Amino acid sequence: MSDPGRVADAVPAVARPRRPVPFPDDADPLYTVGQVADLLGVQPAFLRRLESQQIVSPRRSPGGQRRYSRLEIDHIDAITGLVAEGMTLAGAKRIMELQGEIAVLRRHLAAADPPIEPT
């Protein structure tokens, strides 16, 4: 008689229906202030200042804690790099806004003007 708890007696993987495993999206707010501060080597107060300056807008957990997505972490990392180069927060914010506008314009140009094929 076999033990029902043994792995060898479990239903083979091919016989089980596959369940889609939802992996977090880059925009999912998963990271706390402390985790982001540790990841980027900044102080939590700096992250709160970025929010007060409307540079990032972390979502809030049901308990009211700030939660950052990977996209926001990348944005904060870019801002931190600009500040380290001597930019003010206002200047760094404006540079990031302009870079975003340039990216949008490039996408529009690429969609409107198909590449020329060599003859």
N, C-alpha and C positions, 0 to 999 in steps of 0.2 A: 504494500500500500504506500502511496506517495504522500509526502507532506505538502499540503496546499500552500504553505508559505514559501516553499523553495522556488528560487528563480527559474530553475530548469523546468518546472511545471507551469510557469506562467504562460499566458497566451503569446505565441510568437508575434514579433513586431509586424510581420506582413499581414497577419490576420486581424490586427486591431485597426479600427478606423483612425485615420490621421486627423489630429486636431491642429488647427492652425495655432501656432505659438506667437502671440502678439509681442513683438520686441518693441521696446520704447523707441519712439520717434525722436529725432534731434530737437524737436520743438516741445517735447514733454517736459514739464517742470519737475525734475527729480532731485535736484541738488540743493542742499541747505546753504545758508550763509557760511557756516563753518567749513563745510566741504569745499566750497568755491574758494574761500580765502586760503585754505591749505593748498589746493590745486595750483593757484596762481601766485602764491606767496605774497598776498596782500592782507591788509587788516580788514576785519569785518566793518569797521567804521568807514573805510574807503568804499565798500560796496553800498552801504547805506547812503553815502554821499552821492554816488552815481545815480541812485534812485531819486534822491531829492533834486538833483540837477536834470532829471528826466532823460538821462542817457540810457538807462535800462529800466524796464518795468517788470520786475519779477512778479509772478503770480503768487497768491497766498494759499497756503494749505487751509483745511477746515479749522485748524487751530490758530490761524493767523500768521504762521511762519512764512517768511519769504522762501520761494522755491524757484531755482534757476534752471533753464534748459541748457543743452549743449550749445545751441546757437547763441544764447546770451553769454555763456562762458567764453566762446570765441570772440564775441564782440567786446567783452570786458578785457580780454587778453590783448586785443588790438588797441584799445584805449590806453591800457597800462603801458604798452610799448611806446605809444606816442607821448604820453606823459613823461616816460623815462628819457625820451629824446629832448625834453624841454618844453613841450606844448602845455598850454593851460588846458583845463578840462573843457572849457568853452571852445577852444581852438581844436582840440582833439575830436570833440563832438561834431563840429562843422566839417572837418576832414572826412569823418566817417559818413556823414550825410552826403557829401559830394561824391565820395567813392561809390555809394549806393546809387546815386543818380547816374553816374557814368556807366555802371553795370547795366542799369535799365536801358539807357540809350543804346548801348552796344547790342543788347538783345534785340531791340527794335530795329536797328540797322541791319543786323544779321537776318532777321525775318523779312525785312522789306527788300533787301538787295541780295539775291542769291549769289554765291560765289561764281566768278567767271571761270569757265572751264578752258583749259589750254587748247589751242587749235593745232 
